[in-house]
Amino acid sequence: MEPLSITPQEFAQKYNDNELKHDIILDVREPYEWDAYHLEDATHLPMKDIPENLDQLDKKKTIYVMCAHGVRSWHVQQYLLTNGFDKVVNVEGGIAAVAYYMKE
């Protein structure tokens, strides 16, 4: 079973090393937050839109959920876990923490 969370440093290392190409990076922030900054390989699906879009997510892939600071993503992770997804990882600290470790 996949870990339930990943540190921002570990996530950034995996992202920078292209280890997440076959996984889903799910950014659940609002559109204005996404527009300000986002990861190129991320999928944008705001938290409020998750329930009606579950069929867009592949249950066979590991889903790394991120938001601004790691709180909304934790709630989305719990929601996905209770709806049949078992490979869901919360990115601790969110994009704010991950950005610190990203390559320029």
N, C-alpha and C positions, 0 to 999 in steps of 0.2 A: 504494500500500500504506500502511496505517495505521502510525503510529510504534509501536515496541515498548514504549515507556514514556512516562509523562507525569508532570510534577512535581506535588506536592500543590497548589501554588499554581495551576497551570494547570487541574488537575482541579476544584478548588473554584470557580474562576471560571466554568468551563463549567457546573458544576452549579448555581451561584447564578444564572446567566443562562438557565437552562432549556434549554441546548443539548444535553443528554443524554437528552431525553425519548424519543427513538426508538432509543436504544442500551440495552444491558444493563449494569447496574452489579452485578457479581457479588461478593458478600461471602462469603469462604470461611472466616471465623472460626468458632470453636466456638459452640454455642448460648449459653453463659454470657457470652461476649464480645458477641454480638449483643444479648442482653438488656440489657447495661450501656449500650450506645450503638450506634446504627446510623443510616444515612441512610434517610430515608423512602422514597425511590425505589429502594432497593437490593433485590436478590433474594438471599435467604440460602440458600446451599448449602455446607455445610461441606466442607472439602478432601477428607476421607475419603469423602464421598458423590459426588464428581464422576464417577468411572468408571461407576457404574451409572445416572447421570442425564444422560449426554451428550445424549440425545434431547430433553431439556427445553430445551436451548439452541439458539437460532436462529443457524445459521452465516452467515446473510445480514446479521446485525446486528453492529455493533462491540461487543465485550465488554470492559468495563473491570473488571479483576480487582483486588480489594483485600482486605487482611487487616489485622492490627494494625500491622505495621511494614514490609511489602513483601517479606518473604522467602517465606512460603507462597504468596502471590499470584504471585510469579515462577515457582515450581514448577508451579502450576496453569496459568499461561500457557504454559509449555513443554509441558506435557501436552496442552493444547488444540491448540497449534500442530502437534504430532505426530499429532493425531487429526482432521485435516481442517479445523480452524478457522484462518482466515487473518487475521481482524480482531480480534486480542486485544491489549489494551494493559494493561501492569502499572502500577498506581498506586504510584509511588515513595513510600516512607515510610509507606504504609498509612493507616488511619483516624486514627492518632495524629497524623500530620503534616497530614492534610487538615482535621481538626477545628479546627486553629489558624486556618485561612483561611475557615472557613464563616461565613455571615451569622448573626447572633444571631436 
